[in-house]
Amino acid sequence: MDDGAGAYRFRCPTCATAAIHEASPAICALLRHAGCEEESWSLPAELLERPTGPKLTTDDLLDFHLLLRDDDWTSELITGDR
């Protein structure tokens, strides 16, 4: 869901620190008119998805924690073998 919000970003010419500030559509238009490049993006669709299935339990979290202690955790996670 895009709400039309705008922002601008720049690096400080003195210290090179990155800065980002929210901006109204009018300010964004003014910056474009002054020659600033526009970069459009949208939030990933996954943020709008709602998970299905059972809720994560404390036991699930503990099992996952124990799984991560093993060196072979990635293959165990993929195959479901434990």
Rosetta blueprint (number, residue, H / E / L):
1 M L
2 D L
3 D L
4 G L
5 A L
6 G E
7 A E
8 Y E
9 R E
10 F E
11 R E
12 C L
13 P L
14 T L
15 C L
16 A L
17 T L
18 A E
19 A E
20 I E
21 H E
22 E E
23 A E
24 S L
25 P H
26 A H
27 I H
28 C H
29 A H
30 L H
31 L H
32 R H
33 H H
34 A L
35 G L
36 C L
37 E L
38 E L
39 E L
40 S L
41 W L
42 S L
43 L L
44 P L
45 A H
46 E H
47 L H
48 L H
49 E L
50 R L
51 P L
52 T L
53 G L
54 P L
55 K L
56 L L
57 T L
58 T H
59 D H
60 D H
61 L H
62 L H
63 D H
64 F H
65 H H
66 L H
67 L H
68 L H
69 R L
70 D L
71 D L
72 D L
73 W H
74 T H
75 S H
76 E H
77 L H
78 I H
79 T H
80 G L
81 D L
82 R L
